[in-house]
Amino acid sequence: MLTTTDTVSLTGLLDSAALRRAAAPLTVTVDDVTRARVDRGRRLFHALRHGDGGEERHIYGATTGFGALVGYAGRADEADQCDNTLAHLGAGQGPDLPHGIVRAALLLRTRSLAQGVSGVSAEVVDRLAAMFATTFSPAVPRYGSVGASGDLIPLAYATQALRGRGHAYLDGRRMEAADALTAAGLRPLALDGRDALALVNGTSVTTAALALARDAVRAAHRALTALTCLLADLLGCDPGFLDEDLLRAYGHPGAAGVGARMRRTLTGTTPSGTRPLQEPYSIRCAPQLLGAAQDALAYVDGVVAADLGGVSDNPLFFPEGDGTGKVVHGGNFFGQPAAFAADLLASVTAQLGNLAERQLDLLVDPARNGGLPPMLATVPGAQHGLQGVQLATTAFVAEIRRAATPAGMQSLPTNLHNQDVVPFGTQAALRSYDMADLLGLLCGSLALGLRQAVHVGARRPTAPRCGELLDALADTLPPVDPDRPLDADVRAAARLVLTRDLP
């Protein structure tokens, strides 16, 4: 069993950095305060269920059927009621979700349960926390969630794997979940109906995918901001389009902030004096476009922060000041905020991807790139330079555009109209996660083009920060001379610009 010194506490707020770290073994701590809070919630659940006179009270999922069958009695035996919760949800299809999303979702689920208002046992929280010290990861199919009563179907697969049913991964190898638990030194979870429902009745898959996608798009936004500066410097553009007074007059804080960063990156640049009076929009309007993206990302940040700090479950159990408490049935599992945020993130991704593709197209076109050879080929005709890469970027953009159709407005009634409106946040978030990968490849393609441009005759950057970025690219990417397959080069360039500490 692998362990790690990296630690996350369930006492404080989670952030997306913790979700990223959950992909690898991680120490998750449950302190005495958290355990006591969970115990109080468990006692309150039992007290409310049985009442003062010992008469059983109807509580959704503990004594009832599920969804549209809430009007029927559930199973009397606690273990049977757990099976009653989970078995019918084994209806997912498609490829398994990435391990990083699954483990991030379970970390979110653990944190939500640790708030003590879900009525679960402290053992459930302890055992979930213990899983993160291993490489165990449930096998969860991609398709099946509408994000309305939470991510019921994917979280049911995760919960079943933790019980030793279905399949899971250990050290990246897919196997029977029971075998993976044994090899990881973990015991199967034993759950009652309340525990089982609390594990599945939340938007943790949606939130995890959204948070990870947001981080990837933000990294691409930083990279594209720096690459735009490098493009402007290599071409000898006048940086007047970044004028502070100009952008202040525009009135949008994102544009002003992006413009300030770009001015810092281009400090020391010297215009060539050979460029047109006004650059194409892919350069001249970059601070406005990138600034609007930054403002939109700020909205996504707020939704992610709220979801990371909130409790998505139903019902919830709240103590009262007089020592009693209440059970409240409601809709805190409804993933509409994440659906809207993921759809906005998809729109941002599409426009950032379009900008990267247009900038590469400008760079390979001798009519607009200051006389550099077509496709940045060293010997046009005998060599083809970036021609294949430019073709691929066109395909990437088309795929991103196709995927950018909003999911959060595709509501379809289901579950005998119990779920008569649904947000489809899971689809929106997973789609945004996939789109972010393509955006990273577009950034890598542009970076490779900028490195090649200097090899075939573009000037060396005159701004020191741009020169440092070019040198890093040149250290990683040999010039395309002669032609070679460039798929690995695009990925290497993407890794560099997405992870590098950029100005």
C-alpha positions as CSV (number, residue, x, y, z in Angstrom):
1,M,0.0,0.0,0.0
2,L,1.4,3.4,-1.0
3,T,1.4,6.3,1.4
4,T,2.2,9.9,1.2
5,T,3.1,12.8,3.5
6,D,0.8,15.1,1.6
7,T,-2.1,15.9,3.9
8,V,-5.6,17.3,3.6
9,S,-7.7,18.1,6.7
10,L,-11.5,17.7,6.6
11,T,-11.8,20.5,9.1
12,G,-10.9,23.3,6.7
13,L,-12.2,24.3,3.3
14,L,-11.2,22.2,0.3
15,D,-9.7,23.9,-2.7
16,S,-9.1,22.7,-6.2
17,A,-5.4,22.1,-5.4
18,A,-6.5,19.4,-2.9
19,L,-8.7,17.9,-5.6
20,R,-5.8,17.7,-8.0
21,R,-3.6,16.1,-5.3
22,A,-6.3,13.5,-4.6
23,A,-5.4,11.7,-7.9
24,A,-2.3,10.3,-6.1
25,P,-2.1,8.9,-2.6
26,L,-3.0,11.5,0.0
27,T,-3.3,11.6,3.8
28,V,-6.8,12.8,4.7
29,T,-7.2,13.6,8.4
30,V,-10.3,13.4,10.5
31,D,-9.7,15.2,13.8
32,D,-11.7,14.9,17.0
33,V,-13.8,17.9,16.3
34,T,-14.9,16.6,12.9
35,R,-15.6,13.2,14.3
36,A,-17.6,14.6,17.2
37,R,-19.7,16.7,14.7
38,V,-20.4,13.6,12.6
39,D,-21.4,11.6,15.7
40,R,-23.8,14.4,16.8
41,G,-25.4,14.3,13.4
42,R,-25.7,10.5,13.5
43,R,-27.4,10.6,17.0
44,L,-29.8,13.3,15.7
45,F,-30.7,11.2,12.8
46,H,-31.5,8.3,15.0
47,A,-33.5,10.5,17.5
48,L,-35.5,12.0,14.7
49,R,-36.2,8.7,13.1
50,H,-37.5,7.0,16.2
51,G,-39.0,10.0,18.0
52,D,-39.6,10.4,21.8
53,G,-42.2,7.6,21.9
54,G,-40.1,5.2,19.9
55,E,-42.5,5.5,17.0
56,E,-40.7,5.4,13.6
57,R,-40.8,8.6,11.7
58,H,-40.7,8.7,7.9
59,I,-37.4,9.9,6.7
60,Y,-36.6,9.8,3.0
61,G,-34.2,7.0,2.1
62,A,-34.1,5.5,5.7
63,T,-37.7,4.2,5.8
64,T,-39.0,4.9,2.2
65,G,-38.4,3.9,-1.4
66,F,-36.4,6.3,-3.6
67,G,-37.2,8.9,-6.1
68,A,-40.7,8.5,-7.6
69,L,-41.2,5.5,-5.2
70,V,-40.9,7.6,-2.1
71,G,-44.6,6.9,-1.2
72,Y,-43.8,3.2,-0.7
73,A,-42.1,1.7,2.3
74,G,-38.4,0.7,1.9
75,R,-36.9,-2.4,3.3
76,A,-37.0,-3.0,7.1
77,D,-33.4,-4.4,7.4
78,E,-30.7,-1.7,7.4
79,A,-28.3,-3.7,5.2
80,D,-31.1,-4.5,2.8
81,Q,-32.1,-0.8,2.6
82,C,-28.5,-0.1,1.6
83,D,-28.9,-2.5,-1.3
84,N,-32.2,-1.0,-2.0
85,T,-30.5,2.4,-2.5
86,L,-27.7,1.2,-4.7
87,A,-28.6,-1.8,-6.8
88,H,-31.1,-0.1,-9.1
89,L,-28.6,2.7,-9.8
90,G,-26.2,0.2,-11.5
91,A,-27.3,1.4,-14.9
92,G,-24.3,3.5,-16.1
93,Q,-22.7,3.0,-19.4
94,G,-19.6,4.1,-21.4
95,P,-15.9,4.3,-20.6
96,D,-14.6,4.7,-17.1
97,L,-14.1,8.3,-15.8
98,P,-10.5,9.4,-15.3
99,H,-9.2,8.4,-11.9
100,G,-8.4,12.0,-11.0
101,I,-12.1,12.9,-11.3
102,V,-13.3,9.9,-9.4
103,R,-10.9,10.4,-6.4
104,A,-11.5,14.1,-6.4
105,A,-15.3,13.5,-6.3
106,L,-14.9,11.1,-3.4
107,L,-12.8,13.6,-1.5
108,L,-15.6,16.2,-2.0
109,R,-18.1,13.6,-0.9
110,T,-16.1,12.9,2.3
111,R,-15.8,16.5,3.1
112,S,-19.6,17.1,2.6
113,L,-20.4,14.2,4.9
114,A,-17.9,15.4,7.5
115,Q,-19.9,18.6,8.0
116,G,-22.2,16.5,10.3
117,V,-25.6,17.3,8.8
118,S,-26.0,14.2,6.6
119,G,-26.6,11.8,9.5
120,V,-23.9,9.3,8.5
121,S,-21.8,7.3,10.8
122,A,-18.3,8.5,11.7
123,E,-17.0,5.1,10.5
124,V,-18.0,6.0,7.0
125,V,-16.0,9.2,7.0
126,D,-13.0,7.5,8.6
127,R,-13.0,4.6,6.1
128,L,-13.4,7.0,3.1
129,A,-10.4,9.0,4.5
130,A,-8.3,5.9,4.8
131,M,-8.9,5.0,1.1
132,F,-7.0,8.1,0.0
133,A,-3.7,6.8,1.4
134,T,-3.8,4.1,-1.3
135,T,-4.1,4.1,-5.1
136,F,-7.6,2.5,-4.9
137,S,-10.0,4.2,-7.4
138,P,-13.5,2.9,-8.2
139,A,-14.3,2.2,-11.8
140,V,-17.1,4.6,-12.6
141,P,-18.9,4.7,-16.1
142,R,-19.1,8.1,-17.7
143,Y,-22.8,8.2,-18.7
144,G,-25.9,8.1,-16.5
145,S,-26.1,11.2,-14.3
146,V,-28.5,14.1,-14.9
147,G,-27.1,16.0,-11.9
148,A,-30.5,16.5,-10.3
149,S,-30.6,14.2,-7.3
150,G,-26.9,14.6,-7.3
151,D,-24.7,12.3,-9.4
152,L,-26.7,9.2,-8.4
153,I,-25.5,6.6,-10.9
154,P,-21.7,7.4,-10.9
155,L,-21.6,7.8,-7.1
156,A,-23.5,4.5,-6.8
157,Y,-20.7,2.7,-8.8
158,A,-18.1,4.4,-6.5
159,T,-20.0,3.3,-3.4
160,Q,-20.4,-0.2,-4.6
161,A,-16.7,-0.5,-5.3
162,L,-16.0,0.7,-1.8
163,R,-18.3,-2.2,-0.6
164,G,-16.2,-4.6,-2.7
165,R,-18.7,-4.9,-5.6
166,G,-18.1,-4.1,-9.2
167,H,-14.7,-3.0,-10.4
168,A,-11.9,-0.7,-9.3
169,Y,-8.3,0.3,-10.1
170,L,-5.3,-0.2,-8.0
171,D,-1.9,1.1,-9.2
172,G,-3.7,1.9,-12.4
173,R,-4.8,-1.7,-13.0
174,R,-8.5,-2.6,-13.4
175,M,-9.7,-5.5,-11.4
176,E,-12.6,-6.8,-9.2
177,A,-13.3,-4.3,-6.5
178,A,-13.1,-6.8,-3.7
179,D,-9.6,-7.8,-4.9
180,A,-8.5,-4.2,-5.1
181,L,-9.7,-3.5,-1.6
182,T,-7.8,-6.5,-0.2
183,A,-4.6,-5.6,-2.1
184,A,-4.9,-2.0,-0.8
185,G,-5.3,-3.2,2.8
186,L,-8.9,-1.8,3.0
187,R,-12.0,-3.4,4.3
188,P,-15.3,-3.2,2.4
189,L,-17.7,-0.5,3.7
190,A,-20.7,-1.7,5.6
191,L,-23.6,0.8,5.2
192,D,-27.2,1.3,6.2
193,G,-29.7,3.1,4.1
194,R,-28.9,6.6,5.3
195,D,-25.2,6.1,4.8
196,A,-25.7,4.7,1.3
197,L,-28.1,7.5,0.2
198,A,-25.8,10.2,1.6
199,L,-22.9,8.8,-0.4
200,V,-24.8,9.1,-3.7
201,N,-27.2,12.0,-3.2
202,G,-24.7,14.8,-4.1
203,T,-23.1,16.7,-7.0
204,S,-19.6,15.6,-6.2
205,V,-18.7,14.2,-9.6
206,T,-20.0,17.4,-11.3
207,T,-18.2,19.7,-8.9
208,A,-14.9,17.8,-9.1
209,A,-15.0,17.8,-13.0
210,L,-15.9,21.5,-13.0
211,A,-13.1,22.5,-10.6
212,L,-10.5,20.5,-12.5
213,A,-11.6,21.8,-15.8
214,R,-11.6,25.4,-14.5
215,D,-8.0,24.9,-13.3
216,A,-7.0,23.6,-16.7
217,V,-8.7,26.5,-18.6
218,R,-7.1,29.0,-16.3
219,A,-3.7,27.6,-17.0
220,A,-4.4,27.8,-20.7
221,H,-5.5,31.4,-20.3
222,R,-2.2,32.3,-18.6
223,A,-0.3,30.5,-21.3
224,L,-2.2,32.1,-24.1
225,T,-1.7,35.6,-22.6
226,A,2.1,35.1,-22.5
227,L,2.1,33.5,-26.0
228,T,0.2,36.4,-27.4
229,C,2.9,38.7,-26.1
230,L,5.6,36.5,-27.6
231,L,3.8,36.6,-31.0
232,A,3.5,40.4,-30.8
233,D,7.2,40.7,-30.0
234,L,8.4,38.3,-32.8
235,L,6.3,40.2,-35.4
236,G,7.5,43.6,-34.1
237,C,4.0,44.8,-33.2
238,D,3.5,48.2,-31.6
239,P,2.2,47.5,-28.1
240,G,-0.1,50.6,-28.2
241,F,-3.1,48.2,-28.2
242,L,-2.2,47.6,-24.5
243,D,-2.2,51.3,-23.5
244,E,-3.4,51.7,-19.9
245,D,-5.7,54.7,-20.6
246,L,-7.2,52.8,-23.6
247,L,-8.1,49.8,-21.5
248,R,-9.3,51.8,-18.5
249,A,-11.7,53.6,-20.9
250,Y,-13.0,50.2,-21.9
251,G,-14.5,49.8,-18.4
252,H,-14.0,46.1,-17.9
253,P,-11.7,45.0,-15.0
254,G,-10.6,41.8,-16.8
255,A,-9.3,43.7,-19.8
256,A,-7.4,46.1,-17.5
257,G,-5.9,43.3,-15.6
258,V,-4.8,41.3,-18.6
259,G,-3.5,44.4,-20.3
260,A,-1.3,45.2,-17.2
261,R,0.1,41.6,-17.3
262,M,0.8,41.9,-21.0
263,R,2.5,45.3,-20.6
264,R,4.8,43.8,-18.0
265,T,5.6,40.8,-20.2
266,L,6.4,43.1,-23.1
267,T,8.5,45.6,-21.1
268,G,11.5,46.5,-23.3
269,T,9.9,45.5,-26.6
270,T,10.9,47.6,-29.7
271,P,8.4,47.9,-32.5
272,S,9.8,47.0,-35.9
273,G,8.1,49.9,-37.6
274,T,7.1,47.6,-40.5
275,R,3.7,46.4,-39.2
276,P,0.3,47.8,-40.3
277,L,-1.1,50.8,-38.4
278,Q,-3.7,48.4,-36.9
279,E,-3.0,44.7,-36.2
280,P,-5.5,42.0,-36.9
281,Y,-8.1,41.4,-34.1
282,S,-6.3,38.3,-32.9
283,I,-3.5,40.6,-31.7
284,R,-5.2,44.0,-31.3
285,C,-8.3,42.8,-29.4
286,A,-6.5,40.1,-27.4
287,P,-6.7,42.1,-24.1
288,Q,-10.4,42.6,-24.6
289,L,-11.0,38.9,-25.4
290,L,-8.6,37.5,-22.7
291,G,-10.0,40.1,-20.2
292,A,-13.6,38.9,-20.8
293,A,-12.4,35.4,-20.3
294,Q,-10.8,36.4,-17.0
295,D,-14.0,38.0,-15.8
296,A,-16.0,34.9,-16.8
297,L,-13.6,32.7,-15.0
298,A,-14.1,34.8,-11.8
299,Y,-17.8,33.8,-11.9
300,V,-16.8,30.2,-12.3
301,D,-14.4,30.6,-9.3
302,G,-17.3,31.7,-7.2
303,V,-19.5,28.7,-8.1
304,V,-16.6,26.3,-7.5
305,A,-15.8,27.9,-4.1
306,A,-19.5,27.6,-3.0
307,D,-19.8,24.0,-4.1
308,L,-16.5,23.0,-2.5
309,G,-17.6,24.6,0.8
310,G,-21.3,23.5,0.7
311,V,-23.2,20.4,1.5
312,S,-25.0,18.6,-1.3
313,D,-27.3,16.0,0.1
314,N,-31.0,15.2,1.0
315,P,-32.4,15.1,3.6
316,L,-30.3,17.1,6.1
317,F,-30.4,17.1,9.9
318,F,-29.9,20.3,11.9
319,P,-29.7,20.6,15.7
320,E,-31.8,23.2,17.5
321,G,-30.8,25.4,20.4
322,D,-33.2,23.6,22.8
323,G,-31.3,20.3,22.3
324,T,-33.8,18.9,19.8
325,G,-33.4,19.1,16.0
326,K,-35.1,18.9,12.7
327,V,-34.9,16.9,9.5
328,V,-35.4,19.0,6.3
329,H,-36.2,17.5,2.9
330,G,-35.2,19.7,0.0
331,G,-33.1,20.0,-3.1
332,N,-29.5,20.7,-2.1
333,F,-28.4,18.0,-4.5
334,F,-29.5,20.1,-7.6
335,G,-26.5,20.9,-9.6
336,Q,-27.8,24.0,-11.5
337,P,-25.0,26.4,-10.4
338,A,-22.3,24.1,-11.6
339,A,-24.3,23.5,-14.9
340,F,-24.4,27.2,-15.6
341,A,-20.7,27.7,-14.7
342,A,-19.6,24.7,-16.8
343,D,-21.5,26.0,-19.8
344,L,-19.9,29.4,-19.3
345,L,-16.5,27.7,-19.0
346,A,-17.2,25.9,-22.3
347,S,-17.9,29.2,-24.0
348,V,-14.7,30.6,-22.6
349,T,-12.8,27.6,-23.8
350,A,-14.2,27.8,-27.3
351,Q,-13.2,31.5,-27.7
352,L,-9.7,30.9,-26.2
353,G,-9.2,28.0,-28.5
354,N,-10.3,30.1,-31.5
355,L,-7.9,32.8,-30.5
356,A,-4.9,30.3,-30.4
357,E,-5.9,28.8,-33.7
358,R,-6.2,32.2,-35.4
359,Q,-2.9,33.4,-34.1
360,L,-1.2,30.2,-35.4
361,D,-2.9,30.8,-38.8
362,L,-1.6,34.3,-38.9
363,L,1.9,33.1,-38.0
364,V,2.1,30.6,-40.8
365,D,0.7,32.9,-43.5
366,P,3.4,34.9,-45.4
367,A,0.8,37.6,-46.3
368,R,0.4,38.5,-42.6
369,N,3.5,37.2,-40.8
370,G,6.0,39.8,-42.0
371,G,7.4,37.7,-44.9
372,L,8.2,34.5,-43.1
373,P,8.0,31.4,-45.3
374,P,4.6,29.7,-45.7
375,M,3.8,27.2,-43.0
376,L,7.1,28.2,-41.4
377,A,8.8,25.6,-43.6
378,T,12.6,25.9,-44.0
379,V,12.4,25.0,-47.7
380,P,8.7,25.3,-48.7
381,G,7.7,22.4,-50.9
382,A,10.6,20.2,-50.0
383,Q,9.6,20.8,-46.4
384,H,6.1,21.4,-44.9
385,G,6.9,22.9,-41.5
386,L,3.8,23.4,-39.4
387,Q,1.3,22.4,-42.1
388,G,0.1,19.2,-40.4
389,V,-0.1,21.0,-37.0
390,Q,-2.1,23.8,-38.5
391,L,-4.5,21.3,-40.0
392,A,-4.9,19.5,-36.6
393,T,-5.7,22.8,-34.8
394,T,-8.6,23.4,-37.2
395,A,-9.9,20.0,-36.2
396,F,-9.4,20.8,-32.5
397,V,-11.4,24.0,-32.8
398,A,-14.2,22.3,-34.7
399,E,-14.4,19.7,-32.0
400,I,-14.5,22.3,-29.2
401,R,-17.2,24.2,-31.0
402,R,-19.3,21.1,-31.4
403,A,-19.0,20.3,-27.7
404,A,-19.8,23.9,-26.6
405,T,-23.5,23.5,-26.9
406,P,-25.0,24.4,-23.5
407,A,-26.0,21.4,-21.4
408,G,-27.6,23.3,-18.6
409,M,-30.7,24.3,-20.6
410,Q,-31.3,20.8,-22.0
411,S,-33.7,19.8,-19.2
412,L,-35.8,16.7,-19.7
413,P,-38.3,15.4,-17.2
414,T,-37.5,11.9,-15.8
415,N,-38.3,9.6,-12.8
416,L,-42.1,9.7,-13.3
417,H,-41.8,13.5,-13.3
418,N,-40.5,13.5,-9.8
419,Q,-37.4,15.0,-11.4
420,D,-39.4,17.2,-13.8
421,V,-36.6,19.7,-14.2
422,V,-32.9,18.6,-14.2
423,P,-29.7,20.7,-14.7
424,F,-27.5,18.2,-16.6
425,G,-24.5,19.7,-14.8
426,T,-22.6,16.5,-14.9
427,Q,-22.6,16.5,-18.7
428,A,-21.7,20.2,-18.8
429,A,-18.7,19.7,-16.4
430,L,-17.3,16.5,-18.0
431,R,-17.6,18.1,-21.4
432,S,-15.7,21.2,-20.2
433,Y,-13.1,18.9,-18.7
434,D,-12.5,17.3,-22.2
435,M,-12.5,20.6,-24.0
436,A,-9.8,21.9,-21.6
437,D,-7.5,19.2,-22.9
438,L,-8.0,20.3,-26.5
439,L,-7.4,23.9,-25.5
440,G,-4.1,22.9,-23.9
441,L,-3.1,21.2,-27.2
442,L,-4.0,24.4,-29.1
443,C,-1.7,26.4,-26.8
444,G,1.0,23.8,-27.4
445,S,0.5,24.1,-31.2
446,L,0.9,27.9,-31.0
447,A,4.0,27.6,-28.8
448,L,5.6,25.2,-31.3
449,G,4.8,27.7,-34.1
450,L,6.4,30.6,-32.3
451,R,9.5,28.5,-31.6
452,Q,9.7,27.6,-35.3
453,A,9.1,31.1,-36.5
454,V,12.4,32.3,-35.0
455,H,14.2,29.3,-36.7
456,V,13.0,30.4,-40.1
457,G,13.7,34.1,-39.8
458,A,11.6,35.9,-37.3
459,R,13.5,38.3,-35.1
460,R,14.6,37.3,-31.6
461,P,12.3,38.8,-29.0
462,T,13.3,42.3,-27.7
463,A,11.4,42.0,-24.4
464,P,13.5,40.1,-21.9
465,R,10.5,38.1,-20.5
466,C,9.5,37.1,-24.0
467,G,13.1,36.1,-24.6
468,E,13.0,33.8,-21.6
469,L,9.9,32.1,-22.7
470,L,11.3,31.5,-26.2
471,D,14.5,30.1,-24.7
472,A,12.5,27.7,-22.6
473,L,10.6,26.6,-25.7
474,A,13.9,26.2,-27.7
475,D,15.4,24.1,-24.9
476,T,12.4,21.8,-25.1
477,L,11.7,21.7,-28.8
478,P,14.2,21.3,-31.6
479,P,13.5,23.2,-34.8
480,V,11.4,21.5,-37.4
481,D,14.2,20.9,-39.9
482,P,13.7,18.5,-41.6
483,D,10.1,17.5,-41.3
484,R,9.1,15.0,-38.6
485,P,6.0,13.9,-36.8
486,L,5.1,16.7,-34.4
487,D,2.4,15.1,-32.2
488,A,4.8,14.6,-29.3
489,D,6.3,18.1,-29.8
490,V,2.8,19.7,-29.4
491,R,2.2,17.8,-26.2
492,A,5.6,18.7,-24.8
493,A,5.1,22.4,-25.7
494,A,1.6,22.2,-24.0
495,R,3.1,20.8,-20.8
496,L,5.7,23.5,-20.8
497,V,3.5,26.5,-21.2
498,L,0.7,25.2,-19.0
499,T,2.9,24.4,-16.1
500,R,5.6,27.1,-16.4
501,D,5.5,30.1,-14.0
502,L,4.6,32.7,-16.6
503,P,4.5,36.5,-16.1
